[in-house]
Amino acid sequence: MKKYLPIIFSLAAVKFIIQCIGNRNYGFHRDELLHLSVSEHMEWGFMEFPPFVAFIGKLSYLFFDYSLWGVRLFPTLAGVAILVLCCLIAKELGAKSKGIFLAGICVLAFIPFYRNHTLFQPVAFDQLFWTLGFYFLVKYINTKNKEYLLLLGLTLGLGLLNKYTVLVWAFGLFVGLFFYNKGRLFRNKWLYISGLLGLLVFLPNIIWQFQNDLPLLKHLQSLNEKQLDGSSSMDFLVEQFDVPFTFIISVIGLGALLFVKRFKDYRAIGVAVLITFVTLWILKSKAYYAFSIYPILFAAGAAQIEHLLSEKSAFVYAIAAFVFLPVIYFIPEATPLLPVETYVNYMGLEEKDGRYELTGDYADMFGWEEQVKLVDSVYKSLSPREQQNCVLWAENYGEAGALKILGKQYNLSNLISRHGSFWLWGYDDKDAEVWISLGNETSSVNSVFEDVQLVKMITHKYAISEENNIPLYICRKPKVDIPKWWADYKDHVFD
């Protein structure tokens, strides 16, 4: 193993350096602001996701405060770990130095991973848990050591505390294991102990879900209506071809796991991957949900290619170059390596109506600081008495997260929002005299207050369209019962 460490370390270093350069640029993404916000309300669950990302957010705050680079270090470390695990799996599948190198190159060449391993979201950790689980399963197959089954169960439990899509992976594994040793593993008590361990780790979130009227179901319904309803099965498939050369490696890997004799002990993994992919496809999931299965396929594909080219092993390096070199140009589109002005020129974007249409992820990293500064200026314009009786009311979780996280440097407080988990945290002062409304439409504020004053329509040349021309109001004299108004919104928190 020691002789392969320089290869793995070098590839991991390249991954780490690229990601860290991108981590410094632009600003927090709206999702990152939400994930950091929930870390200040530690629970065993939240309206949108399980609690693992909040735990990591808390660690981030303790180590790095709310430094952009520090927050993004954690998904970057998850991405580096995925690359290392991919190389280790390749070794377990019989690869030597060139196969291990190709496996790591595939992770470096898979463009979506750069986006996934930049943003502070559950996605990076989800991919890590899936890859780690596959690694433990391969190790068990190779060693028959029950400890790896227990580690597989622990990985399942932690994965469920991070993202519920792990259930699809677990279903795929369940089916796949019938193809390992004629299903004899189901007679092994340690498999059930492993499953019980995973359930015990996940149990606190199950209890929290029932205590809070199963918000998971409401969130899934909202996702289906707003994000997945327009998705088609064909879109899911087509997006898998976005990085064609790594896709070819993954297909070779899947074919090897399913049909090649030297991989017969790992056929269960091939079946598990296939079942997982088909299940996600049938459910019309987002395409990136399937990206978690690629590291195991990269490892298998690299091991198989090295074996096929054993007489012409130098060709493996040629394949690695062919896989990686064409994607270098596109890396700045996935992680913000370039200053925004340089990126605009790089992409050939043209200004229109005072704005540049960046990609959705990049556009969602701009405008938050400016919003918070404006709210702070309005707040400071109030009299001391009004400041003591003021509420900051944000329309969506991005604006609310900006006020909560970025607003700390301005000592802003009394933030409320009725969007998602923010609704759970309620309101501090139902008798507040002044409400500063950020992002709420005219009809919304007029339905609640008698005295509404528009301060400014907020714009930003790089921000996403939905955060442009948003209103900032000062509101007084509520004309509704605030507790009832808040409670009545329970079924609309994901609107």
C-alpha positions in Angstrom: 0.0 0.0 0.0 2.8 2.4 0.9 4.1 2.5 -2.7 0.7 3.9 -3.9 0.5 6.7 -1.3 2.5 9.2 -3.4 0.0 8.8 -6.2 -3.0 9.2 -4.0 -1.5 12.1 -2.0 -0.5 14.0 -5.2 -4.0 13.7 -6.7 -5.6 14.6 -3.4 -3.3 17.7 -3.2 -4.4 18.8 -6.7 -8.1 18.4 -5.7 -7.5 20.3 -2.5 -5.7 23.2 -4.1 -8.2 23.7 -6.9 -11.1 23.7 -4.5 -9.4 26.1 -2.0 -8.7 28.6 -4.7 -12.4 28.6 -5.6 -13.5 28.7 -2.0 -12.2 32.2 -1.4 -14.2 33.9 -4.1 -17.6 35.6 -4.4 -19.8 35.3 -1.4 -22.0 32.9 0.5 -24.6 31.0 -1.6 -28.2 31.3 -0.4 -28.2 27.6 0.6 -25.0 28.1 2.6 -26.7 30.9 4.6 -29.6 28.5 5.4 -27.3 25.7 6.5 -25.3 28.1 8.7 -28.5 29.5 10.2 -29.8 26.1 11.3 -26.5 25.5 13.0 -27.5 28.2 15.5 -30.7 26.2 16.3 -29.3 22.8 17.0 -32.1 20.2 16.8 -32.4 16.5 15.6 -34.0 17.7 12.5 -35.1 20.7 10.4 -38.0 21.4 8.0 -35.8 20.9 4.9 -33.2 18.3 5.9 -31.7 16.2 8.7 -29.3 17.6 11.3 -25.8 16.6 10.1 -25.1 19.7 8.1 -26.0 21.8 11.1 -23.5 19.9 13.2 -20.8 20.6 10.6 -21.9 24.3 10.5 -21.4 24.5 14.3 -17.9 23.1 13.9 -17.2 25.6 11.2 -18.3 28.4 13.4 -16.2 27.2 16.3 -13.0 26.8 14.2 -13.4 29.6 11.6 -16.2 31.9 12.7 -18.2 32.5 9.6 -15.2 32.7 7.2 -16.2 31.9 3.7 -13.1 29.8 3.1 -13.5 28.1 6.5 -17.1 27.2 5.9 -16.3 25.7 2.5 -13.3 23.8 3.8 -15.6 21.1 5.1 -17.2 20.1 1.7 -13.8 20.4 0.2 -12.4 17.9 2.7 -15.3 15.6 1.9 -14.4 15.9 -1.8 -10.8 15.1 -1.1 -11.9 12.1 1.0 -14.0 10.9 -1.9 -11.0 11.0 -4.2 -8.9 9.0 -1.7 -11.6 6.5 -1.2 -12.0 6.0 -4.9 -8.3 5.2 -5.2 -8.5 2.8 -2.3 -11.5 1.0 -3.7 -9.6 0.7 -7.0 -6.8 -1.0 -5.1 -9.2 -3.3 -3.4 -10.6 -4.3 -6.8 -7.2 -5.3 -7.9 -5.8 -2.1 -9.5 -2.1 -1.3 -9.4 -0.5 2.1 -9.6 -1.8 3.0 -13.1 -5.4 2.0 -12.3 -5.3 3.9 -9.0 -4.0 6.9 -10.8 -6.8 6.7 -13.4 -9.4 6.3 -10.7 -8.3 9.5 -9.0 -8.1 11.3 -12.3 -11.7 10.4 -13.0 -12.7 12.2 -9.7 -10.7 15.2 -10.8 -12.2 15.2 -14.2 -15.8 14.9 -13.0 -16.9 18.6 -13.3 -20.0 18.5 -11.1 -17.9 17.5 -8.2 -16.2 20.9 -8.2 -19.5 22.6 -7.6 -20.6 19.9 -5.1 -17.4 20.2 -3.1 -17.4 24.0 -3.0 -20.8 24.8 -1.6 -21.6 24.1 2.1 -24.5 21.8 1.4 -25.4 18.2 2.4 -24.6 17.0 -1.1 -20.8 16.7 -0.6 -21.3 14.7 2.6 -24.0 12.5 0.9 -21.5 11.6 -1.8 -18.9 10.9 0.9 -21.2 8.5 2.9 -22.2 6.6 -0.2 -18.6 6.2 -1.3 -17.5 5.3 2.2 -20.3 2.7 2.4 -19.2 1.1 -0.8 -15.6 1.0 0.5 -16.6 -0.8 3.6 -18.7 -3.3 1.6 -15.7 -4.0 -0.7 -13.5 -4.5 2.3 -16.0 -6.9 3.9 -16.1 -8.9 0.6 -12.4 -9.1 0.6 -11.8 -9.9 4.3 -15.1 -11.3 5.6 -14.3 -9.2 8.7 -17.6 -8.4 10.5 -16.2 -5.0 11.6 -16.7 -3.7 8.1 -20.4 -4.7 8.2 -20.7 -2.7 11.4 -19.0 0.3 9.9 -21.3 0.0 6.9 -24.3 0.2 9.3 -22.8 3.2 11.0 -22.2 4.9 7.6 -25.9 4.2 6.8 -27.1 5.9 10.0 -24.8 8.9 9.6 -25.8 9.2 6.0 -29.5 9.3 6.9 -28.7 12.0 9.4 -27.3 14.0 6.5 -29.7 13.4 3.6 -32.7 11.1 3.2 -31.6 10.0 -0.4 -29.4 7.5 1.4 -32.6 5.4 1.7 -32.4 4.8 -2.1 -28.8 3.7 -1.7 -29.7 1.4 1.1 -32.5 -0.1 -1.0 -30.0 -0.7 -3.8 -27.7 -2.5 -1.4 -30.5 -4.6 0.0 -31.4 -5.9 -3.5 -27.7 -6.2 -4.5 -26.8 -8.4 -1.6 -29.0 -11.1 -2.8 -26.5 -11.5 -5.6 -23.6 -11.9 -3.2 -22.7 -15.5 -2.3 -26.3 -16.5 -3.3 -27.8 -14.3 -0.6 -26.1 -16.1 2.3 -25.2 -12.9 3.9 -28.9 -12.5 4.9 -28.3 -15.5 7.3 -25.5 -13.6 9.0 -26.6 -12.0 12.3 -24.0 -9.3 11.9 -25.8 -7.9 8.9 -28.9 -7.3 11.1 -26.8 -5.9 13.9 -25.3 -3.5 11.4 -28.8 -2.5 10.2 -29.9 -2.0 13.8 -26.9 0.1 14.5 -27.8 2.3 11.5 -31.4 2.6 12.8 -30.3 3.6 16.3 -28.0 6.3 14.9 -30.9 7.6 12.8 -33.6 7.2 15.4 -33.4 10.7 17.0 -34.3 12.2 13.6 -37.3 9.8 13.2 -38.6 10.9 16.6 -38.1 14.6 15.7 -40.0 14.1 12.5 -43.0 12.7 14.3 -42.8 15.3 17.0 -43.1 18.0 14.3 -45.8 16.5 12.2 -43.5 15.0 9.6 -42.3 18.1 7.8 -40.3 15.8 5.5 -43.6 14.9 3.7 -44.5 18.5 3.2 -41.0 19.3 1.8 -41.1 16.4 -0.6 -44.5 17.6 -1.8 -43.1 21.1 -2.3 -40.1 19.8 -4.2 -42.2 17.6 -6.4 -44.5 20.5 -7.3 -41.9 23.2 -7.8 -38.6 21.5 -8.8 -39.2 17.9 -9.8 -42.6 18.3 -11.5 -40.9 19.9 -14.6 -38.2 17.2 -14.7 -38.4 14.3 -17.1 -36.9 10.9 -17.0 -35.0 11.8 -20.2 -33.5 14.9 -18.6 -32.2 12.7 -15.8 -30.5 10.5 -18.3 -29.2 13.2 -20.6 -27.5 15.1 -17.7 -25.4 12.0 -17.0 -23.7 12.5 -20.3 -22.5 16.1 -19.4 -19.0 14.8 -18.8 -18.8 12.1 -21.5 -15.3 10.7 -20.9 -15.8 10.0 -17.2 -19.3 8.6 -18.1 -17.6 6.1 -20.4 -15.3 5.0 -17.6 -18.3 4.6 -15.3 -20.1 2.4 -17.9 -17.0 0.2 -18.2 -16.9 0.0 -14.4 -20.6 -1.0 -14.2 -20.1 -3.6 -17.0 -17.1 -5.0 -15.2 -18.9 -5.4 -11.9 -21.9 -7.1 -13.5 -20.3 -9.3 -16.2 -16.6 -9.7 -15.8 -15.6 -13.0 -14.2 -12.7 -11.6 -12.1 -15.2 -9.2 -10.5 -17.8 -11.9 -9.7 -17.4 -11.4 -5.9 -18.5 -7.7 -6.5 -21.5 -8.4 -8.7 -23.7 -7.4 -5.8 -22.2 -3.9 -5.9 -22.9 -3.7 -9.6 -26.5 -4.7 -9.0 -26.8 -2.3 -6.1 -25.6 0.6 -8.3 -28.0 -0.4 -11.2 -31.0 -0.6 -8.8 -30.1 2.7 -7.2 -29.8 4.5 -10.5 -33.0 3.0 -11.9 -34.9 3.9 -8.7 -33.7 7.5 -8.9 -34.6 7.6 -12.6 -38.1 6.3 -11.9 -38.6 8.8 -9.1 -37.6 11.6 -11.6 -34.9 12.7 -9.1 -32.5 15.5 -9.8 -29.7 14.3 -11.9 -27.0 15.1 -9.3 -28.6 12.6 -6.9 -27.0 9.9 -9.0 -23.5 11.4 -8.8 -22.9 9.6 -5.5 -22.6 6.3 -7.3 -19.8 7.4 -9.7 -16.7 7.0 -7.4 -17.3 3.2 -7.1 -17.8 3.0 -10.9 -14.7 5.1 -11.6 -12.7 2.7 -9.4 -14.1 -0.4 -11.1 -13.7 1.1 -14.5 -10.1 2.1 -13.8 -9.2 -1.3 -12.5 -10.7 -3.0 -15.5 -9.0 -0.7 -18.0 -5.6 -1.3 -16.4 -6.3 -5.1 -16.6 -7.2 -4.9 -20.2 -4.1 -2.8 -21.1 -1.7 -4.8 -18.9 0.5 -5.4 -21.9 0.4 -1.8 -23.0 0.1 -0.1 -19.6 1.4 3.2 -20.8 -1.9 3.6 -22.6 -3.6 4.0 -19.2 -1.8 7.3 -18.8 -2.9 8.4 -22.2 -6.5 7.6 -21.3 -6.1 9.6 -18.1 -4.8 12.6 -20.1 -7.7 12.1 -22.5 -10.2 12.1 -19.6 -8.8 15.1 -17.7 -7.3 17.6 -20.1 -10.5 18.5 -22.0 -12.3 19.4 -18.8 -9.7 21.9 -17.5 -11.3 24.7 -19.5 -14.7 24.1 -17.8 -13.5 24.0 -14.2 -14.1 27.8 -13.6 -17.7 27.2 -14.5 -18.1 24.9 -11.6 -16.0 26.5 -8.8 -15.3 30.3 -8.7 -11.5 30.2 -9.5 -11.7 33.5 -11.4 -12.6 37.0 -10.0 -16.1 37.8 -11.2 -15.0 40.5 -13.7 -12.6 38.0 -15.2 -15.3 35.3 -15.2 -17.7 37.6 -17.1 -15.1 38.1 -19.8 -14.1 34.4 -19.8 -17.8 33.4 -20.4 -18.3 36.3 -22.9 -21.3 37.6 -20.9 -22.8 40.9 -22.0 -24.4 43.5 -19.8 -28.2 43.9 -20.3 -30.3 46.4 -18.4 -27.4 47.0 -16.0 -27.1 43.3 -15.1 -25.0 40.2 -16.1 -26.8 36.8 -16.2 -24.4 34.6 -14.3 -25.1 30.9 -13.8 -27.6 30.2 -11.1 -25.1 29.1 -8.4 -22.8 32.1 -9.0 -25.6 34.6 -9.2 -26.8 33.2 -5.8 -23.5 34.3 -4.2 -24.1 38.0 -4.9 -26.3 40.7 -3.4 -26.6 39.4 0.2 -24.0 41.7 1.8 -25.6 44.7 0.1 -29.1 43.7 1.3 -27.8 43.4 4.9 -26.1 46.8 4.7 -29.3 48.5 3.5 -31.3 46.9 6.3 -28.7 48.0 8.8 -28.8 51.6 7.5 -32.6 51.7 7.8 -32.4 50.2 11.3 -29.9 52.8 12.4 -32.1 55.6 11.1 -34.8 54.6 13.6 -35.0 56.3 17.0 -33.5 54.4 20.0 -37.0 53.5 21.2 -38.0 52.2 17.8 -34.8 50.1 17.6 -35.7 48.4 20.8 -39.1 47.5 19.4 -38.1 46.5 15.8 -38.5 43.2 13.9 -36.6 42.3 10.7 -39.0 40.3 8.5 -37.3 38.5 5.5 -39.3 36.9 2.8 -37.2 33.8 1.9 -34.5 31.7 3.5 -31.7 33.4 1.5 -32.6 36.9 2.7 -33.3 35.6 6.2 -30.0 33.7 6.3 -28.1 36.8 5.1 -29.6 38.9 7.9 -28.9 36.1 10.5 -25.3 35.3 9.5 -24.0 38.3 7.7 -26.0 40.6 10.0 -23.9 39.5 13.0 -21.2 42.0 12.1 -23.8 44.8 12.3 -25.4 43.4 15.5 -28.7 42.9 13.8 -31.2 40.9 15.8 -34.9 40.1 16.0 -34.9 38.4 12.6 -38.0 36.5 11.5 -39.1 34.7 8.4 -42.0 32.4 7.6 -40.0 30.3 5.1 -39.0 26.8 6.0 -37.2 26.2 9.2 -37.3 29.9 10.0 -41.0 29.5 10.6 -40.3 26.9 13.3 -38.2 29.4 15.2 -41.1 31.8 15.5 -41.0 35.5 16.3 -39.5 37.4 19.2 -41.9 40.2 19.7 -45.5 40.1 18.6 -46.0 43.7 19.8 -43.1 45.2 17.8 -43.8 48.8 16.7 -41.6 48.8 13.6 -41.1 46.0 11.1 -38.4 46.3 8.5 -39.5 44.1 5.6 -36.9 42.7 3.2 -38.2 41.0 -0.1 -41.8 40.8 0.8 -44.2 41.9 -1.9 -46.4 45.0 -1.6 -49.6 42.8 -1.3 -48.0 40.9 1.6 -47.0 43.9 3.6 -50.2 45.7 2.9 -52.3 42.8 4.1 -50.5 42.9 7.5 -49.9 46.6 8.2 -51.8 49.9 7.9 -48.6 52.1 7.6 -46.3 50.9 4.8 -43.4 53.0 3.5 -41.2 51.9 0.6 -37.5 52.7 1.3 -35.9 51.3 -1.8 -36.0 48.7 -4.6 -32.8 46.7 -4.2 -30.8 45.8 -7.3 -27.4 44.1 -8.0 -25.7 43.6 -11.3 -24.5 40.1 -10.5 -27.3 38.8 -8.2 -29.9 36.2 -9.4 -33.0 37.7 -11.0 -35.3 36.9 -8.0 -33.1 39.0 -5.8 -33.2 42.0 -8.1 -35.8 44.7 -7.7 -36.8 43.4 -4.3 -38.5 45.9 -2.0 -37.3 47.2 1.3 -40.2 48.5 3.5 -40.7 50.1 6.9 -44.0 48.9 8.3 -46.0 50.1 11.3 -49.4 49.5 12.9 -50.2 45.8 12.4 -53.8 45.2 11.5 -53.8 41.4 12.0 -53.4 39.2 15.0 -49.7 38.3 14.7 -49.7 35.0 16.5 -52.7 33.8 14.4 -51.1 35.2 11.2 -48.0 33.2 12.0 -49.8 30.0 13.0 -52.0 30.1 9.9 -49.0 29.9 7.7 -48.0 26.4 8.8 -49.1 24.7 5.6 -47.4 27.3 3.4 -43.8 27.4 4.8 -42.4 26.0 1.6 -44.4 28.3 -0.7 
